[in-house]
Amino acid sequence: MSAASLVVRLGDLENGAAVRNSGSFADLALYGGRIPSVLARALALFCVDTDEHLVAVTYDDGPGADTPRLLDRLAERGAVATFFVLAEQAEQHPELVRRIVDEGHELALHGVDHRSLREYGPWAGVRKVREARRRVERIAGIRVRRYRPPFGEYTTAQALGLRLSGLDVVIWSADAVDWRDDDGDAVADRAIAALHPGAILLLHDHRGDPETLRPDEALPAFDRVAVLDRLLDAATAAGYGTATVGGLSERHSNVRSLARFSRAD
């Protein structure tokens, strides 16, 4: 099975649906067998198709004040993660960018700032991401190969441009909804409930767009490390290990989908 052979409807895979279909996503495919490569380039990595109990823990919007403690705990637990960093944050914390790389985690890109790509035209958006990539790579000294658009928003034209630039677009199949304040146990429970073999779990080590908070919302104040501990405890008890997004993608057939808010223009 080729890495680009699975195309699924995002709505079919929300929350627990993905658990029931792990290892047999072809049953949900819109297109069976190999799909045209030009179409595959416009689709984002959603998860991987496997029965192996591996998950990719990912952190968006950082690095930030919580990142050092999260790195400490990941090291203590022998776990790995993928960090989708913002260029502006990376330039404020270059030592954390280098630490992410040095400690065996995957460094990925989330943009210059947290503005949606939908605010830009097709090529202006691609140029903005390329600028962010150059800035982050200058700090890290390595090539960045994966990109997650803020809010999971992009156009198909932008996705094609990004793929031609050597960036794989990544979204997520599991979400802890940790970008707003909540009880830490509730956040951990959501993360645990959403896990499935081959999952890509969305977490945050910083809040990159505090200006978008609604009046009834507050910035996260729960303990992100405690959430990580509970998540890893539950994952270990269920027989799960951790892998980077790149590790999952390279080892297993990719499940790809349009992002939640992508557009065809």
Secondary structure, DSSP 8 states (H G I E B T S, - for coil): --TT-EEB-GGGGSTHHHHHHTT-GGGGBSS-S---HHHHTTSEEEEEE-SS-EEEEEEES-S-TTHHHHHHHHHHHT--EEEEEEHHHHHH-HHHHHHHHHTT-EEEEEESSS--GGGS-HHHHHHHHHHHHHHHHHHH-S---EE--GGG--BHHHHHHHHHTT-EEB--SEE---SS---HHHHHHHHHHH--TT-EEEEESS-S-GGG--TT-----S-HHHHHHHHHHHHHHTT-EE--HHHHHHHSEEEEE--TT-B--
